[in-house]
């Protein structure tokens, strides 16, 4: 059986370590999707970008 506590901790650790890379990749993907859908889902994609940008601690100056 899968231990969800350990899995959650691992996911949080990875997001803390690589949040900047995750945010960058999500930004690129949402831009491409927005381009391909000609803005049809712009508001939904903006929410995804906002959520992903919260993972990027380096932009807030919390990492050296």
MITOR-64146 format. One record per residue: residue in three letters; x, y, z of N, C-alpha, C in turn. Coordinates in steps of 0.02 Angstrom, whole numbers, always signed. Each point is the difference from the previous one (the first is absolute). Layout:
% MITOR-64146
ATOM	res	nu	nv	nw	cau	cav	caw	cu	cv	cw
ATOM	ALA	X	Y	Z	X	Y	Z	X	Y	Z
...
***
This chain:
% MITOR-64146
ATOM	res	nu	nv	nw	cau	cav	caw	cu	cv	cw
ATOM	UNK	+42	-59	+0	-42	+59	+0	+44	+63	+0
ATOM	UNK	-21	+51	-34	+38	+62	-6	-10	+43	+62
ATOM	UNK	+54	+25	+27	-3	+46	+57	-7	+71	-28
ATOM	UNK	-60	+27	+5	-13	+67	-28	+38	+55	+36
ATOM	UNK	+13	-9	+63	+38	+49	+38	+70	+8	-28
ATOM	UNK	+33	-57	-13	+68	+2	-28	-1	+29	-71
ATOM	UNK	-50	-19	-38	-6	+24	-69	-11	+76	-1
ATOM	UNK	-42	+24	+44	-13	+72	+5	+63	+38	+20
ATOM	UNK	+36	-27	+49	+62	+32	+22	+51	+3	-57
ATOM	UNK	+6	-54	-36	+47	-3	-56	-19	+53	-53
ATOM	UNK	-64	+5	-16	-23	+49	-50	+14	+72	+24
ATOM	UNK	-11	+13	+64	+14	+67	+27	+74	+15	-2
ATOM	UNK	+41	-50	+17	+73	+10	-2	+23	+16	-71
ATOM	UNK	-26	-37	-48	+19	+12	-70	-22	+69	-23
ATOM	UNK	-60	+20	+19	-25	+66	-19	+42	+55	+32
ATOM	UNK	+22	-11	+62	+42	+50	+33	+68	+6	-34
ATOM	UNK	+27	-57	-20	+67	+1	-32	-2	+24	-72
ATOM	UNK	-53	-16	-36	-2	+13	-72	-60	+43	-21
ATOM	UNK	-26	+40	+45	-58	+41	-15	+11	+48	-58
ATOM	UNK	+61	+26	-5	+15	+47	-54	-4	-35	-68
ATOM	UNK	+24	-61	-3	-2	-38	-63	-71	-20	-18
ATOM	UNK	-38	-19	+51	-70	-19	-10	-39	+60	-26
ATOM	UNK	+8	+58	+32	-36	+60	-20	+18	+20	-71
ATOM	UNK	+63	-5	-17	+22	+18	-67	-31	-47	-52
ATOM	UNK	+1	-64	+14	-28	-49	-47	-75	+10	-8
ATOM	UNK	-35	+12	+55	-72	+11	-4	-15	+63	-40
ATOM	UNK	+40	+52	+9	-10	+62	-37	+7	-12	-75
ATOM	UNK	+51	-37	-20	+11	-15	-71	-58	-41	-28
ATOM	UNK	-23	-49	+37	-54	-43	-23	-65	+39	-7
ATOM	UNK	-16	+40	+51	-63	+38	-3	+2	+52	-57
ATOM	UNK	+59	+29	-12	+6	+46	-57	-14	-35	-66
ATOM	UNK	+27	-60	-7	-10	-38	-61	-73	-21	-9
ATOM	UNK	-31	-22	+55	-71	-19	-2	-42	+61	-18
ATOM	UNK	+15	+57	+30	-37	+61	-15	+7	+19	-74
ATOM	UNK	+59	-8	-26	+12	+14	-71	-40	-47	-44
ATOM	UNK	+2	-64	+15	-35	-50	-41	-76	+6	+4
ATOM	UNK	-26	+21	+58	-72	+5	+9	-25	+71	-15
ATOM	UNK	+46	+43	-22	-16	+69	-19	-35	+38	+56
ATOM	UNK	+24	-10	+62	-25	+38	+57	-65	-26	+30
ATOM	UNK	-25	-56	-24	-64	-25	+24	+0	-15	+75
ATOM	UNK	+57	-22	+26	+4	-19	+71	+47	+46	+39
ATOM	UNK	+7	+61	-23	+48	+47	+29	-9	+8	+75
ATOM	UNK	-62	+8	+23	-13	+10	+72	+19	-61	+41
ATOM	UNK	-14	-58	-24	+17	-62	+35	+75	-11	+1
ATOM	UNK	+33	+15	-55	+73	-8	-4	+35	+51	+45
ATOM	UNK	-29	+59	+7	+30	+50	+44	-2	-25	+73
ATOM	UNK	-53	-34	+19	-4	-27	+68	+53	-54	+11
ATOM	UNK	+11	-41	-51	+52	-52	+5	+68	+33	+6
ATOM	UNK	+13	+51	-39	+64	+37	+4	+10	+31	+69
ATOM	UNK	-53	+29	+27	+4	+31	+66	+17	-52	+54
ATOM	UNK	-33	-57	-4	+13	-53	+49	+71	-26	-6
ATOM	UNK	+24	-9	-60	+68	-25	-11	+52	+52	+22
ATOM	UNK	-15	+64	-10	+49	+51	+18	+10	+3	+75
ATOM	UNK	-48	-23	+39	+8	-2	+73	+53	-51	+21
ATOM	UNK	+16	-47	-44	+52	-49	+16	+69	+29	-9
ATOM	UNK	+6	+54	-38	+65	+30	-15	+21	+47	+56
ATOM	UNK	+36	-27	+48	+22	+39	+58	+57	+47	-18
ATOM	UNK	+38	-16	-53	+57	+41	-18	-22	+69	-25
ATOM	UNK	-59	+5	-29	-25	+64	-24	-19	+46	+58
ATOM	UNK	-12	-30	+58	-20	+40	+59	+60	+17	+44
ATOM	UNK	+58	-24	-19	+60	+16	+38	+10	-43	+62
ATOM	UNK	-34	-57	+4	+6	-42	+60	+58	-50	-7
ATOM	UNK	+25	-8	-61	+57	-44	-10	+61	+42	-18
ATOM	UNK	+59	-22	+18	+60	+39	-19	+11	+2	-74
***
